[in-house]
Amino acid sequence: MSRLRVAVLYGGRSGEHEVSLRSARAIMDSLDPERFEVLPFFISKEGKWDPYPLKPEPGAHPEIDVVFPVLHGTFGEDGTVQGLLELADLPYVGAGVLASSAAMDKDHFKRLCQAHGLPVVEGVTLCAPDFALDAVLRRLEFPVFVKPCNLGSSVGVAKARNREQLEAAVADAARYDHKVLVERAVTGQEIECAVLGNDAPQASTPCEILPSREFYDYDDKYLLDQAQTELPARLPPETIEKVRDLAIACYRAAGCAGLARVDFFVETGTGRLYINELNTLPGFTSISMYPKMWAFDGIGFAPLVERLLELALERHAMRKKLRFER
């Protein structure tokens, strides 16, 4: 039998380029060479593809059976690459164009959750060119968190305790996006939950993140190796089940497929659960929590990657049954 040819797209133009390299290496190393042929496609920080992955005529790709776009953040997790793969009629791992785009934009994602009655933290979205801070001061009290709307891995995220810090944080976040989200700072536990599946998604046992710094920033996630985790999360059984239910509800509301990681806050004092983010292509590095959560539930790294490839092929086969003309 011929091996399944898996194209792995990695690198990319986002601020999470280095994270993508580490995730892609772990994924490629996990694939059994007797069953899979890995076709690596590196994308430089300037957007150059090496080797060039597509033939001139769209859809003619007998050399690629399925694509794993290991691209975190902008130009990879936001629907752009997904659109390219749809045009090329190639099966690919993860959410489609709309779900990827909606989850990537924190402002749209927050509105989507609110429309479905899902709990999110109060926030104000500021837009270029003015980034009017008065709107924040009228609606929120300090401290607040400031985030670029379209980025991940806590790049450009800062905590502000006064107007001066708010101005500096917004100016920094605006280097990454024309929209900036300012949210009330929630004091409490940071919880993550992995979701896997297409039409019948399942949620993992959630974990708890214990940052080594004031909050779980980029350095804490990928450089310092000092953050701790609790798996399972230190939550009552009923809260664990509520986290899993909300993770699946969020996944379905966004129209996800394949995989996602849903991040939560559990507020100290009130015990309220808030959905923070939905990551449609979470990290797959050696310290990433998405594969660790599934490993805790009995699905190892290699079987998890293989399951994601199966889900990609299943979804593509279902879409092939649809008609796109009269």
C-alpha positions as CSV (number, residue, x, y, z in Angstrom):
1,M,0.0,0.0,0.0
2,S,1.2,3.5,-0.8
3,R,2.0,5.9,2.0
4,L,-0.3,8.8,2.8
5,R,1.4,12.0,1.6
6,V,1.1,14.7,4.3
7,A,2.0,18.2,3.3
8,V,3.1,20.1,6.5
9,L,3.0,23.9,6.1
10,Y,5.0,25.7,8.8
11,G,6.8,28.9,9.6
12,G,4.8,31.8,8.2
13,R,4.7,35.6,8.5
14,S,3.1,35.9,12.0
15,G,4.8,36.7,15.3
16,E,4.4,33.0,16.2
17,H,6.9,31.9,13.5
18,E,9.3,30.2,15.9
19,V,6.4,28.4,17.7
20,S,5.3,27.1,14.4
21,L,8.7,25.6,13.7
22,R,8.7,23.7,17.0
23,S,5.1,22.5,16.5
24,A,5.9,21.3,13.0
25,R,9.0,19.4,14.0
26,A,7.1,17.6,16.7
27,I,4.3,16.7,14.3
28,M,6.6,15.5,11.5
29,D,8.7,13.4,13.9
30,S,5.6,11.7,15.2
31,L,4.5,10.4,11.8
32,D,5.4,6.8,11.1
33,P,7.6,6.8,7.9
34,E,6.3,3.4,6.9
35,R,2.7,4.8,6.7
36,F,3.2,8.5,5.9
37,E,5.3,10.5,3.5
38,V,6.0,13.9,4.9
39,L,6.2,16.8,2.4
40,P,7.5,19.8,4.3
41,F,6.7,23.3,3.0
42,F,8.5,26.0,4.9
43,I,7.2,29.6,4.7
44,S,9.7,32.3,5.5
45,K,8.9,35.4,7.6
46,E,8.7,37.3,4.4
47,G,6.1,34.9,3.0
48,K,8.3,32.9,0.6
49,W,7.3,29.3,0.1
50,D,10.1,26.7,-0.1
51,P,9.5,24.6,-2.1
52,Y,6.6,26.3,-4.0
53,P,3.7,24.0,-3.0
54,L,1.1,24.4,-5.7
55,K,1.0,23.5,-9.4
56,P,-0.2,26.2,-11.8
57,E,-3.6,24.4,-12.3
58,P,-5.7,24.5,-9.1
59,G,-6.9,21.1,-7.9
60,A,-4.2,19.0,-9.7
61,H,-2.3,17.7,-6.7
62,P,-1.9,13.9,-6.9
63,E,1.3,14.3,-4.9
64,I,-0.6,15.6,-1.8
65,D,-3.2,13.6,0.1
66,V,-3.8,15.9,3.0
67,V,-2.4,19.1,4.4
68,F,-1.5,19.9,8.0
69,P,-1.2,23.7,8.2
70,V,0.9,24.1,11.3
71,L,0.7,27.9,11.2
72,H,-0.2,29.7,14.3
73,G,-1.6,33.3,14.3
74,T,-1.9,35.7,11.4
75,F,-1.7,34.3,7.8
76,G,-2.2,30.7,9.0
77,E,-4.8,30.5,11.7
78,D,-7.0,33.3,10.4
79,G,-8.6,31.7,7.3
80,T,-6.1,32.9,4.7
81,V,-4.3,29.6,4.2
82,Q,-7.6,27.7,4.7
83,G,-9.1,29.7,1.7
84,L,-6.1,28.8,-0.4
85,L,-6.5,25.1,0.4
86,E,-10.2,25.3,-0.3
87,L,-9.5,26.8,-3.8
88,A,-7.0,24.0,-4.4
89,D,-9.5,21.4,-3.3
90,L,-7.1,19.9,-0.8
91,P,-8.1,18.2,2.5
92,Y,-6.6,20.0,5.5
93,V,-6.5,19.7,9.2
94,G,-8.5,22.1,11.3
95,A,-11.3,24.6,11.0
96,G,-12.5,26.1,7.8
97,V,-12.3,29.7,6.5
98,L,-15.1,31.3,8.5
99,A,-14.4,29.6,11.8
100,S,-10.7,30.3,11.6
101,S,-11.3,33.9,10.8
102,A,-13.9,34.5,13.4
103,A,-11.9,32.8,16.2
104,M,-8.7,34.7,15.3
105,D,-10.4,38.1,15.6
106,K,-10.9,38.6,19.3
107,D,-13.5,41.3,18.7
108,H,-15.7,39.2,16.4
109,F,-15.1,36.1,18.6
110,K,-16.4,38.0,21.6
111,R,-19.5,39.1,19.7
112,L,-20.1,35.6,18.4
113,C,-20.0,34.2,22.0
114,Q,-22.4,36.9,23.2
115,A,-24.8,36.1,20.3
116,H,-24.8,32.4,21.5
117,G,-25.2,33.3,25.2
118,L,-21.7,32.2,26.1
119,P,-19.9,34.1,28.9
120,V,-17.1,36.5,28.0
121,V,-15.3,39.2,29.9
122,E,-16.5,42.8,29.5
123,G,-14.3,44.7,27.0
124,V,-14.0,47.6,24.6
125,T,-12.6,47.4,21.1
126,L,-10.6,50.4,19.8
127,C,-9.9,51.0,16.1
128,A,-7.4,52.9,14.1
129,P,-6.6,55.7,13.5
130,D,-7.7,57.3,16.8
131,F,-7.9,54.4,19.3
132,A,-10.1,56.6,21.6
133,L,-9.1,55.8,25.1
134,D,-12.1,57.7,26.6
135,A,-14.3,54.8,25.6
136,V,-12.3,52.5,27.8
137,L,-12.2,54.9,30.8
138,R,-16.0,55.3,30.6
139,R,-16.8,51.6,30.7
140,L,-14.0,49.8,32.5
141,E,-12.0,50.2,35.7
142,F,-8.3,49.5,36.1
143,P,-6.5,47.1,35.8
144,V,-7.3,46.1,32.3
145,F,-5.6,43.8,29.7
146,V,-4.8,45.2,26.2
147,K,-4.5,42.8,23.3
148,P,-4.1,43.1,19.5
149,C,-7.4,41.7,18.1
150,N,-5.7,39.4,15.5
151,L,-2.7,37.7,17.1
152,G,-2.0,34.8,19.4
153,S,0.5,33.4,22.0
154,S,0.1,36.6,24.0
155,V,2.2,38.6,21.6
156,G,1.5,42.3,22.2
157,V,-0.5,41.7,25.3
158,A,0.0,43.9,28.3
159,K,-1.7,44.7,31.7
160,A,-2.4,48.4,32.4
161,R,-3.1,49.9,35.8
162,N,-3.5,53.5,34.9
163,R,-4.0,55.8,31.9
164,E,-0.3,56.2,31.2
165,Q,0.2,52.4,31.1
166,L,-3.0,52.1,29.0
167,E,-1.7,54.5,26.4
168,A,1.6,52.7,26.2
169,A,0.0,49.3,25.9
170,V,-2.5,50.4,23.2
171,A,0.4,51.9,21.2
172,D,2.3,48.7,21.4
173,A,-0.7,46.5,20.5
174,A,-1.4,48.8,17.6
175,R,1.9,47.8,16.1
176,Y,0.4,44.3,15.4
177,D,-3.2,45.2,14.4
178,H,-5.5,48.0,13.5
179,K,-8.0,46.9,16.2
180,V,-7.1,46.6,19.8
181,L,-9.2,44.9,22.5
182,V,-9.2,46.2,26.1
183,E,-10.8,43.9,28.7
184,R,-11.4,44.0,32.4
185,A,-8.7,42.1,34.2
186,V,-10.1,38.9,35.8
187,T,-8.4,37.6,38.9
188,G,-8.6,33.9,39.1
189,Q,-7.6,30.6,37.6
190,E,-6.5,30.2,33.9
191,I,-8.1,27.0,32.5
192,E,-7.6,25.3,29.1
193,C,-9.7,22.6,27.5
194,A,-9.0,20.7,24.3
195,V,-11.7,19.8,21.8
196,L,-11.4,17.1,19.1
197,G,-13.8,16.1,16.3
198,N,-16.0,17.3,13.4
199,D,-19.8,16.9,13.8
200,A,-19.5,15.1,17.2
201,P,-16.7,16.9,19.0
202,Q,-15.4,15.7,22.4
203,A,-13.8,17.8,25.1
204,S,-10.7,16.7,27.1
205,T,-10.1,16.9,30.8
206,P,-9.2,20.5,31.4
207,C,-5.9,21.7,32.7
208,E,-4.9,24.7,34.8
209,I,-2.1,27.1,33.9
210,L,0.0,28.4,36.8
211,P,2.1,31.3,35.3
212,S,5.5,32.1,36.7
213,R,4.9,35.8,35.9
214,E,2.0,38.1,36.5
215,F,0.1,36.6,33.6
216,Y,0.7,33.9,31.0
217,D,2.7,35.9,28.4
218,Y,4.8,34.8,25.4
219,D,8.0,34.4,27.4
220,D,6.2,32.3,30.0
221,K,4.6,30.1,27.3
222,Y,7.7,29.4,25.2
223,L,10.9,30.7,26.6
224,L,11.2,30.6,30.4
225,D,10.0,27.0,31.0
226,Q,8.9,28.1,34.5
227,A,5.1,28.0,34.2
228,Q,3.5,25.1,36.0
229,T,0.3,23.2,35.1
230,E,-2.2,21.1,36.9
231,L,-3.9,18.3,35.0
232,P,-6.7,17.9,35.8
233,A,-7.4,21.4,36.8
234,R,-8.0,22.2,40.5
235,L,-11.8,22.6,40.1
236,P,-14.8,20.9,41.6
237,P,-16.2,18.0,39.4
238,E,-19.3,20.0,38.5
239,T,-17.1,22.9,37.3
240,I,-14.9,20.5,35.3
241,E,-18.0,19.3,33.5
242,K,-19.2,22.9,32.9
243,V,-15.9,23.8,31.3
244,R,-16.1,20.8,29.0
245,D,-19.7,21.6,28.0
246,L,-18.9,25.3,27.4
247,A,-15.8,24.3,25.3
248,I,-18.0,22.2,23.0
249,A,-20.7,24.9,22.9
250,C,-18.0,27.4,21.9
251,Y,-16.5,25.1,19.3
252,R,-19.9,24.5,17.7
253,A,-20.9,28.1,17.8
254,A,-17.8,29.0,15.8
255,G,-18.3,26.1,13.4
256,C,-15.0,24.5,14.1
257,A,-13.7,21.2,12.8
258,G,-10.8,19.0,13.6
259,L,-9.4,20.6,16.7
260,A,-9.4,23.7,18.9
261,R,-8.3,24.7,22.4
262,V,-10.7,26.8,24.4
263,D,-9.2,29.0,27.2
264,F,-11.2,30.1,30.3
265,F,-11.0,32.2,33.4
266,V,-12.5,31.1,36.7
267,E,-13.0,34.2,38.7
268,T,-11.9,34.2,42.3
269,G,-14.7,35.0,44.7
270,T,-17.6,34.6,42.3
271,G,-16.6,31.3,40.7
272,R,-17.8,32.6,37.4
273,L,-16.6,31.0,34.2
274,Y,-15.5,33.2,31.3
275,I,-14.4,32.1,27.8
276,N,-11.2,33.9,27.0
277,E,-10.1,32.6,23.6
278,L,-10.7,29.9,21.0
279,N,-7.5,28.7,19.3
280,T,-8.2,26.8,16.1
281,L,-4.6,25.7,15.6
282,P,-3.1,25.4,19.1
283,G,0.5,24.7,19.7
284,F,1.9,21.2,19.2
285,T,5.3,21.8,20.9
286,S,6.8,19.5,23.5
287,I,5.3,21.7,26.2
288,S,2.0,22.5,24.5
289,M,-1.1,21.7,26.5
290,Y,-3.4,20.5,23.7
291,P,-1.6,17.2,23.1
292,K,-0.9,16.9,26.9
293,M,-4.6,17.1,27.7
294,W,-5.4,14.3,25.2
295,A,-2.5,12.2,26.5
296,F,-3.9,12.5,30.0
297,D,-7.2,11.1,28.5
298,G,-5.4,8.2,26.8
299,I,-4.6,9.6,23.3
300,G,-0.9,9.9,22.7
301,F,0.8,12.4,20.5
302,A,1.2,10.2,17.4
303,P,-2.3,8.8,17.5
304,L,-3.7,12.3,18.0
305,V,-1.9,13.6,14.9
306,E,-3.2,10.6,12.9
307,R,-6.7,11.2,14.2
308,L,-6.5,14.8,13.0
309,L,-5.5,13.7,9.5
310,E,-8.4,11.2,9.5
311,L,-10.8,14.0,10.5
312,A,-9.4,16.2,7.7
313,L,-10.0,13.5,5.1
314,E,-13.5,12.8,6.5
315,R,-14.5,16.5,6.4
316,H,-13.2,16.8,2.8
317,A,-15.1,13.7,1.7
318,M,-18.3,15.2,3.2
319,R,-17.8,18.5,1.5
320,K,-17.2,16.7,-1.9
321,K,-20.8,15.5,-1.6
322,L,-22.1,19.1,-1.8
323,R,-23.0,20.8,-5.1
324,F,-21.5,24.2,-6.0
325,E,-23.5,24.6,-9.2
326,R,-27.0,24.1,-10.3
